[in-house]
């Protein structure tokens, strides 16, 4: 239950500008998770969420590891091995330089895109299972930004 709740929290703060623990608890309760403020507080601490100022000047919770605070090593592996990507519904197919698929998949795993459920790598191809078609488009945009 905790893993599902944590996954839902990451999803919710990605979709909504959530400012307070109470607001997060309300979203979780609407999603079917019966939580107290103390539970939400503990989840925020365990997920290492932080508050940042959004474009409109309001504070909101964010997962810092998903906001460009990546090791240069992982981005470099992605840039060096990446050739192309395409989607088939909620499956993202990434083509890499021959022999680089496992390294690029490991880099994607280390970057922790919450939209990606998991990756399978061969020699020059990676198949990523993504939560939804919309999330696949979002992940493709995030990868494009990392490549430039």
Helices and strands as residue ranges (DSSP letters): H 2-15, H 21-30, H 37-47, E 49-53, E 59-63, G 64-66, H 72-81, E 82-88, E 91-96, H 101-111, E 116-121, E 125-130, H 133-147
